[in-house]
Amino acid sequence: LEKFGKAKSAAIIINKCIGHLPPLASDLVVASYIFGFKRDELAEIYGKTSSAISRTLSKAGNLLKICLRDIEHGT
């Protein structure tokens, strides 16, 4: 039960950080990492190049790391 509580807490924190991303970045993070869409599929859906999708996901990943670090340090 303790493991479930930790997982739930982590999910709440991750959702909060995803919510702070720019709209396209949050959509791409969810589509890619939660639903498993490939970069080329996302490029087609959003009318962007695969490299643009990759750059946006990379920036989103960096922003998520910063958000998670800030929450961990209480800022």
N, C-alpha and C positions, 0 to 999 in steps of 0.2 A: 504494500500500500504506500509505503514511503517513496518507492521508486516512481509510482504513478504521480504522486504529488510533485516531485521534482520535475518530471516530464511536463506536467500541466503548467507549472511555473515557467519553465523554459519556453513553452509554446506561447504563453501570454507575452513574454518579453520579446520573442522573435516577431510575433504579430504586431506588437507596438512599434518595433523598429521598421518593419516592412511598411507600416502605415505612415512613417515619416519620409519615405522615399518619394521622389517625383512620381506622378501617376503612371507614366510609361514604364519606368523602372520597376515599380511595384508589380505592375501587370506582368512584365517579363519574368521577374523572379518567381512569381506564383506559377505562371504557365510553364516555365522551364523546370524548376526544381520540385514543384508539387505535382504537376500534371505530366511532366516528362516530354514536353515539346522540344524538338531539336531546333538548333539555331536557324537552319534553312526554312523550317516550317514557320517559325516566328517571323522571319524576314518576309515570307510570302503573305502571312496574315496581316502584318503591320505595314507592308509596302516599303520596307527598308532593306538594305543590304545585310547579308550575314555578318559582315565585319562591323557594321553599325550596331547590330543586335549584340554582338560579342563585346563591343566597347561599352555599351550601356549596361550590360550585365556585370562587366568587370567593375565599372564605377559603382554600381549598386552594391556589389559585394564589399567594396571598400567602405561605402557609407554604412552598411550593416555592421561591419567590424567596429567602426567608430562608435556607432550607437550602442552596440553591445558592451563595448569597453566603458563607455560613459555610464551606462546603467550599473555595470559591475562596480565602478568606483563611486557610485552615488551622485553623479553630476547630471 
